[in-house]
Amino acid sequence: MADEDDVIEVVEEVEVDVLVDEDGNPVGAVVDDVIVASGPGGVIIDETIDVLDADGNIVAESETIEVIETDN
């Protein structure tokens, strides 16, 4: 069995915002996907933001990865 000091916790949160025109028809979406992994050595945060057109094609994408090391 794993020691509590060796446990890695992973959490993911996805937020989708649908963009509509003045008639209420969808014209695109913004997807914000954040994954956080934390363990005894620190934390890794991976955020991806996708901009989609009305057909679901990715027209822009941004990914940011941050590593935070902790002193043990």
Protein Blocks (a to p, Z undefined) as FASTA:
>chain_A
ZZfklpccddddddddddddfkopafbdcdddddddddfkbccdddddddddfkopafbd
cdddddddddZZ
